[in-house]
């Protein structure tokens, strides 16, 4: 048991609330995923910029040729210049987007290291031991336990789905309903979470009797 995480979550409890389980995400996994995402987005934006620049350059060459501003013999030279500009723009856009994504990695890693997940007899909690991030909570209510498997056995994310009804519309007609998603991301082992969730539901049902 992570004693620091347990003690931090215990301080967030409401009167009469019981702490059942606490855990932390794997910060390194989230950071690697974010860095990979930054590379993917950067490549896409770089390729898109280069393609648009090439199309624009080709149209400009055709227009200049049509209006007699350049001779046919000058097309290879002009095309070479425009292709060089296009390549330069692609590289510049790739670097800018990559740097934007890479600068978020240390911040995300810090947030993940300070994140504590908790299941109590009443609520699901995502707590962050940082002054600028508020805790998130979801009532057990009718929350449904679902799993997003990870790459390693028993690892992954737990997604809690809860349907809500807006405007007083009955649940039976299916109108005015939406879903709340509440997640415990990047857990090294999801098995204790399932057990704790079932235990919390049992305690909540007994309290409601």
Protein Blocks (a to p, Z undefined) as FASTA:
>chain_A
ZZklmmmmmmmpcehiacfbdcdddfklmmmmmmmmmmmmmmmmmmmmmmmmmmmmmmmm
mmmmmnopacfklmmmmmmmmmmmmmmmmmmmmmmmmmmmmmmmmmmmmmmmmpccdddf
kbccddddbfkbccddddfklaccdddddfbehiacddddddddehhiafklopoiacdd
dddehifblklmmmmmmmmmmmmmmmmZZ
